[in-house]
């Protein structure tokens, strides 16, 4: 399934927040306790991030109890991936 469709479904119930700047997306990251991160939409084009989203789809489907996109990985892994993306 296309990444845009996944996000569109995931975000269909999420309220727009003034805290998320245009061109960015709020995600909730963590294995037990979730922490909110705001990331650039450009990350969605990266194969590493797309693989992470595919894993999210397999585990959670399109139901995200936090109201936004939930990524069930460790914060350390998420920070490592996004740090790499910010340098490219």
N, C-alpha and C positions, 0 to 999 in steps of 0.2 A: 504494500500500500504506500502511496506517495506520502512523503513527510508532511507536506502541506495539509493533506486530508487528515492525517493523524492529529496534527495540531489544531486544525479547525474543529474537529470533534471534541478534542480535549478541552479546548478553550470556550466551547459554546456555552458552558454554564458559568464561566468565570466572569466576574464583574470587572469592567475596566477600572484601573486604578490610576490616580494622578501620580502615584509614586513610580510608575513604570514609564520611562521616557519613550517617545516615539522611536521605533526601530529596535526596541528591546522586548524581552519576554521574561516574566517572572516564573521561576521554577522552584520546587521544593525538593531538597536533597537530604538524604539520610536513610539509614537502615531502620532505626527505631524512632528517634526524635528528628523531625524534619526542620531544616533551616532554609529560609528563603534566599534565593540568589536572583539577581537581575542580570541577564546576559544579552549580548547583541544578537539580533536575528541572523546575522551573517554566519554564526556558528552552525546553523542548521544545514548549511551547504557542505560542511566538513564530514568526510566519511567516518571518522572516529566518533563524532557526535551522533551521526545517523545510526551507527551501530548501537550506541548507548540507548537511543530512542527505541530501536527495535527490541532491545531487551526489556525496556519499560513496557512496551506494548504486550510482549509475551507474558509478563508477570501481572500487570495491572489491567490490561485491555484499555478501554477508554473511560473507565470509571476511576476518577481521581478524588479520593475523599477530602483532600485538602482544598478542593475548589480550583486548583490549578494543576499544571503538569507536575507530577511527582516522579522523581528519579531515585529509585531505591538502591543507591550505591553509597559507599562511604564518602564523607565530605572530602577526605584526602584525595581519593581517586578523582572526584569531580573537579577539585581545584587543580590537580595535576593536568587533567585533560584541558580544562579551560585556560590554564596558564600557557600550555603549548599552543592552543588556538590563538591566543592573544599575541603571540610572537610571530605568527605566520601571516 
